[in-house]
Amino acid sequence: MKKEKYDVVVVGAGPAGSITAKTAAERGLDVLLIERNAEIGVPVKCAEAVSKEIERFVEVDSGWVCAEVKGTISYAPDGTKVILSVEGAEEAGYVLERKLFDKFLAQEAARAGAEVLVKTQAYGVVQEEGYVKGVYARNAGGDFCIYANVVVGADGVESKVGRWGGIDTTLRLADVASCAQFLMCDIEFNRDYCELFFDYDTAPRGYAWVFPKGEHCANVGVGIGGDVSGEKHRAYDYLNAFVKDKFPNGKILAEMYGAVPLSGPVYETVANGLILVGDAARHVNPITGGGILEAMQGGEIAGDVIAKAVRENSFSKKRLQEYEKRWRKEFGKVLEVGLKTKNIVLNLSRQDLNKFFHSLAGGIRIKEFSERALLKEMIKKNPRMLFSLVRIMF
Ligand SMILES: Cc1cc2nc3c(=O)[nH]c(=O)nc-3n(C[C@H](O)[C@H](O)[C@H](O)COP(=O)(O)OP(=O)(O)OC[C@H]3O[C@@H](n4cnc5c(N)ncnc54)[C@H](O)[C@@H]3O)c2cc1C
């Protein structure tokens, strides 16, 4: 650490933190990005799929892309298949190598001028006169305090920065998906599509997935509602049952466990001297569980707003609320509709879930691969069931 005071300290070097740091550094700010793990991007806690919308934020590099996919295939409990693809496009998305992708983003932040410290964990925020003014952190060199005009909580699903700064980030068990995933080889899988399996017996209040990671391997996972997880019926147990049934002879190369916040965004994402981005702000689409793109988009907005705040030397909650307004305008509605749709879909009986899939059967072709376009199409095909959502979305 070269200084004791920065314009901005970002806690957590996932996609949200790295993009915030990069954007702020590009605008000339003194930025420190800290990461508790020894290696950025490791351990991976992700199924690693994103739509082509990612091209809005970064130039895609074959170094961190494992597979290009044409879309998704979702299966109902009765096996009804819904193919989702993009009109006029061969490919609709990518499966990433997150351990390389996250490093690439942190490297971009560093190249823009941000200082990066790994193996450095924040354990509290400095508060003075009602403002967050820095973080307490520790690393191999001991405990220390870093001052900053703005602290960014980009510390993921387990975020503590928000709570330390007075923002309520509580997650109910029912609002968390508990996940387990194996990286598997020696299995037969669809190399062109990400496949999703919806069935209460396979994955209660969630779904199972098989995402291709190149020619030979796939991410095979299960996410279940946190409130239905328990002894002998954890995500891990459901995953073992799924794998035994589908890929009895497959080999497991890696195991991963993690949680996804499906609550919809926290009520407030800013406080005096403090901004929350990515999973820390619960910026994950509750219907898909995807949060990489929201983390990047929120990070870009946060970096830009912080740069303006520094120019104006104003770090009040009121000033930082520009961030809140902008992310709500960009993707707030999609998260809101995603939450309502999740609540409807999760409460369908098996029979109604099958009916829901029948209404979509034959496939959905959307004009662009965005969550907004997908939800719009689902609503169009289910006017009765989803009528109430239309007013919120448009
Ligand atoms: C099983 C699973 C599957 C998923 N699949 C997908 C998918 O296919 N597509 C998709 O879009 N999304 C997916 N997600 C969600 C996606 O991984 C997250 O939305 C995304 O990583 C959010 O980025 P982030 O930067 O906010 O948080 P993270 O990527 O979690 O990064 C937070 C960082 O903060 C660090 N940190 C935490 N506390 C501290 C501290 N006190 N001090 C310093 N550093 C700290 C952590 O070590 C971590 O590196 C999945 C999640 C899970 C768990």
The ligand as an SDF file (V2000), in Angstrom:
LIG
                    3D

 53 58  0  0  0  0  0  0  0  0999 V2000
  -23.2070  -21.6520   -7.7390 C   0  0  0  0  0  0  0  0  0  0  0  0
  -23.3110  -20.3160   -8.4000 C   0  0  0  0  0  0  0  0  0  0  0  0
  -23.5430  -20.2640   -9.7620 C   0  0  0  0  0  0  0  0  0  0  0  0
  -23.6280  -19.0150  -10.3960 C   0  0  0  0  0  0  0  0  0  0  0  0
  -23.7820  -18.9950  -11.7450 N   0  0  0  0  0  0  0  0  0  0  0  0
  -23.8480  -17.8090  -12.3960 C   0  0  0  0  0  0  0  0  0  0  0  0
  -23.9200  -17.7650  -13.8170 C   0  0  0  0  0  0  0  0  0  0  0  0
  -23.8820  -18.7940  -14.4950 O   0  0  0  0  0  0  0  0  0  0  0  0
  -24.0160  -16.5510  -14.4120 N   0  0  0  0  0  0  0  0  0  0  0  0
  -24.0360  -15.3760  -13.6970 C   0  0  0  0  0  0  0  0  0  0  0  0
  -24.1510  -14.2870  -14.2900 O   0  0  0  0  0  0  0  0  0  0  0  0
  -23.9470  -15.4020  -12.3470 N   0  0  0  0  0  0  0  0  0  0  0  0
  -23.8280  -16.5720  -11.6810 C   0  0  0  0  0  0  0  0  0  0  0  0
  -23.6870  -16.5940  -10.3160 N   0  0  0  0  0  0  0  0  0  0  0  0
  -23.6640  -15.3170   -9.5920 C   0  0  0  0  0  0  0  0  0  0  0  0
  -22.3260  -14.6140   -9.7940 C   0  0  0  0  0  0  0  0  0  0  0  0
  -21.2730  -15.4950   -9.4460 O   0  0  0  0  0  0  0  0  0  0  0  0
  -22.2740  -13.3530   -8.9190 C   0  0  0  0  0  0  0  0  0  0  0  0
  -23.4480  -12.5990   -9.1450 O   0  0  0  0  0  0  0  0  0  0  0  0
  -21.0510  -12.5010   -9.2450 C   0  0  0  0  0  0  0  0  0  0  0  0
  -19.8630  -13.1790   -8.9560 O   0  0  0  0  0  0  0  0  0  0  0  0
  -21.1200  -11.2100   -8.4290 C   0  0  0  0  0  0  0  0  0  0  0  0
  -19.9040  -10.5050   -8.5290 O   0  0  0  0  0  0  0  0  0  0  0  0
  -19.4060   -9.6330   -7.2770 P   0  0  0  0  0  0  0  0  0  0  0  0
  -18.1710   -8.9540   -7.7410 O   0  0  0  0  0  0  0  0  0  0  0  0
  -20.5150   -8.8210   -6.7430 O   0  0  0  0  0  0  0  0  0  0  0  0
  -19.0900  -10.6840   -6.1230 O   0  0  0  0  0  0  0  0  0  0  0  0
  -18.0180  -11.8480   -6.0720 P   0  0  0  0  0  0  0  0  0  0  0  0
  -17.6920  -12.3420   -7.4230 O   0  0  0  0  0  0  0  0  0  0  0  0
  -18.5320  -12.8120   -5.0680 O   0  0  0  0  0  0  0  0  0  0  0  0
  -16.7170  -11.1250   -5.4890 O   0  0  0  0  0  0  0  0  0  0  0  0
  -16.6580  -10.6670   -4.1620 C   0  0  0  0  0  0  0  0  0  0  0  0
  -15.2000  -10.6510   -3.7420 C   0  0  0  0  0  0  0  0  0  0  0  0
  -15.0750   -9.9930   -2.4850 O   0  0  0  0  0  0  0  0  0  0  0  0
  -14.0880  -10.6700   -1.7150 C   0  0  0  0  0  0  0  0  0  0  0  0
  -14.3120  -10.3240   -0.3050 N   0  0  0  0  0  0  0  0  0  0  0  0
  -15.3740  -10.6720    0.4680 C   0  0  0  0  0  0  0  0  0  0  0  0
  -15.2450  -10.1460    1.7130 N   0  0  0  0  0  0  0  0  0  0  0  0
  -14.0730   -9.4510    1.7160 C   0  0  0  0  0  0  0  0  0  0  0  0
  -13.3930   -8.6790    2.7020 C   0  0  0  0  0  0  0  0  0  0  0  0
  -13.9080   -8.5340    3.9360 N   0  0  0  0  0  0  0  0  0  0  0  0
  -12.2120   -8.1020    2.3870 N   0  0  0  0  0  0  0  0  0  0  0  0
  -11.6750   -8.2500    1.1290 C   0  0  0  0  0  0  0  0  0  0  0  0
  -12.2780   -8.9770    0.1530 N   0  0  0  0  0  0  0  0  0  0  0  0
  -13.4720   -9.5550    0.4350 C   0  0  0  0  0  0  0  0  0  0  0  0
  -14.3420  -12.1350   -2.0460 C   0  0  0  0  0  0  0  0  0  0  0  0
  -13.2170  -12.9350   -1.7330 O   0  0  0  0  0  0  0  0  0  0  0  0
  -14.6330  -12.0580   -3.5390 C   0  0  0  0  0  0  0  0  0  0  0  0
  -13.4660  -12.2040   -4.3190 O   0  0  0  0  0  0  0  0  0  0  0  0
  -23.5470  -17.8150   -9.6420 C   0  0  0  0  0  0  0  0  0  0  0  0
  -23.3020  -17.8810   -8.2680 C   0  0  0  0  0  0  0  0  0  0  0  0
  -23.1690  -19.1220   -7.6540 C   0  0  0  0  0  0  0  0  0  0  0  0
  -22.8730  -19.1750   -6.1830 C   0  0  0  0  0  0  0  0  0  0  0  0
  1  2  1  0
  2  3  1  0
  2 52  2  0
  3  4  2  0
  4  5  1  0
  4 50  1  0
  5  6  2  0
  6  7  1  0
  6 13  1  0
  7  8  2  0
  7  9  1  0
  9 10  1  0
 10 11  2  0
 10 12  1  0
 12 13  2  0
 13 14  1  0
 14 15  1  0
 14 50  1  0
 15 16  1  0
 16 17  1  0
 16 18  1  0
 18 19  1  0
 18 20  1  0
 20 21  1  0
 20 22  1  0
 22 23  1  0
 23 24  1  0
 24 25  2  0
 24 26  1  0
 24 27  1  0
 27 28  1  0
 28 29  2  0
 28 30  1  0
 28 31  1  0
 31 32  1  0
 32 33  1  0
 33 34  1  0
 33 48  1  0
 34 35  1  0
 35 36  1  0
 35 46  1  0
 36 37  1  0
 36 45  1  0
 37 38  2  0
 38 39  1  0
 39 40  1  0
 39 45  2  0
 40 41  1  0
 40 42  2  0
 42 43  1  0
 43 44  2  0
 44 45  1  0
 46 47  1  0
 46 48  1  0
 48 49  1  0
 50 51  2  0
 51 52  1  0
 52 53  1  0
M  END
$$$$
